[in-house]
Amino acid sequence: MTHLPSTGTAPEHTGARPSVRPAVPVTEPGRPHPGAWAVASRRLRAAATTEPGRLRIIGAVLALCVVAFGAVTAFETGDRADAADDVVHRSQPLSASAAAIYRSLADADTAAAGGFLAGAQEPRAVHDRYQKDIEEASRLLVRAAAGTDPSTESGREITTLNKELPRYTGLIERARANNRQGLPLGGAYLRYANQKMTDVMLPAAERLYAAETDRLGRDGDEAGAWPFLSLGLGVVAVGALLWAQRREYRRTNRVFNRGLLVATAAASVALLWLAVGHTVARSELRSADTHGQRSLDVLHHARIDSLKARANENLTLVARGAVLTPDGRNDKYESDFNTGMKDLGTQLAKARRLADDDQGRGPVVTAIGAVAEWQGRHRTARAADDDGDYDGALEQITGAEGSTGESFGRVDDALARAIAHEQDQFTTAANDGLGALAWLPVGAAVLAALGAVAAVVGVNTRLSEYR
């Protein structure tokens, strides 16, 4: 007997798989979902439990160390190379230009007074010298203005000089015009022009020179500063590479890994280049300062002192005692002459001590001898003037032979030779310092890139053994 089923039968099998929902991670109540840093840390710890994982971590760290070393080295040495380039092509030329502006203005004032003493017909050579000095000062001021921010101290001094120079030349032309007509007013214009030069223009030129010399010192200090961060990273990178090779040797008994060996060599070369190159650059820049710029600074001041003394000597005869010191006892220009000659002697003694070879010392010794001769002849001229022999005193001051003017010319020529020699020494040493840094930023970047790639290749070579 057959009985029908009292319950429903199971559905026929259609071949379709039942749908499976993806597992949803369950987070315990009250515990926050792990962040990206936590996930990365967990994966890193998991990777470090196997040798391939550890090798990948080591390779990444080695590449990072080498790249960081190269990047920081390129940045730091690039800054120092730029500062050294500024020393050679900007700071020192501007400092020299400022000194030349000062010298040109002081020499123009000296030439103007000398031409006035010569009488109504100013000698052509004296006039040409004055004109050349004014043109040179104008040209140098234009060049200095082009390389200087107007808002800086140097820019303000340049503005002052550009404003006062036409006024000064106008006073000199009035003095000449009155002198040609035999009018005593010409002497007053000349003294007023000298006062403007002494009280306004030369102090501005001196401040300009001081500002540019200070900037030169800052650029030199920046170029010579030790790149401690680069050196430290270089030591770390080389140490890490050596440790990785020693680790591989202890685990595999293999002496060399070519990739790591190339990376170590590249990092070592970059570190050695950094240390030696910067040491050479620092030494040469210091030599440029010690044996060049310091002597130049003293020689520039000595030459300026001689020019100011010569101008005061000429004005002593122009004023004929009309201008006295504040206490009213002595001739102002004679007093300023004596002060200037004393300063000149001090500067020359210092320049002789700083000179480090015969080529630099010889002109200074010549200048010292010429200064002694100048002072002796000046005393003779003053004695003649005090005795009422104005024409004799004038001949002693402005004559072609046996005069103080001849002695002054010897001093000026000797100082010009000494300055040229010290300038050559500075330029040579500074260029050598710049050359030691010139290719270091690019070279460090290239070596770092090579080292990083070689380190990765070396580690990957070891990883391929696990596949």
Secondary structure, 3 states (H helix, E strand, C coil): CCCCCCCCCCCCCCCCCCCCCCCCCCCCCCCCCCCHHHHHHHHHHHHCCCHHHHHHHHHHHHHHHHHHHHHHHHHHHHHHHHHHHHHHHHHHHHHHHHHHHHHHHHHHHHHHHHHHHCCCCCCHHHHHHHHHHHHHHHHHHHHHHHCCCCCCHHHHHHHHHHHHHHHHHHHHHHHHHHHHCCCCHHHHHHHHHHHHHHHHHHHHHHHHHHHHHHHHHHHHHHHHCCCHHHHHHHHHHHHHHHHHHHHHHHHHCCCCCHHHHHHHHHHHHHHHHHHHHHHHHHHHHHHHHHHHHHHHHHHHHHHHHHHHHHHHHHHHHHHCCCCECCCCCCEHHHHHHHHHHHHHHHHHHHHHHHCCCHHHHHHHHHHHHHHHHHHHHHHHHHHHHHCCCHHHHHHHHHCCCCCHHHHHHHHHHHHHHHHHHHHHHHHHHHHHHHHHHHCHHHHHHHHHHHHHHHHHHHHHHHHHHHC
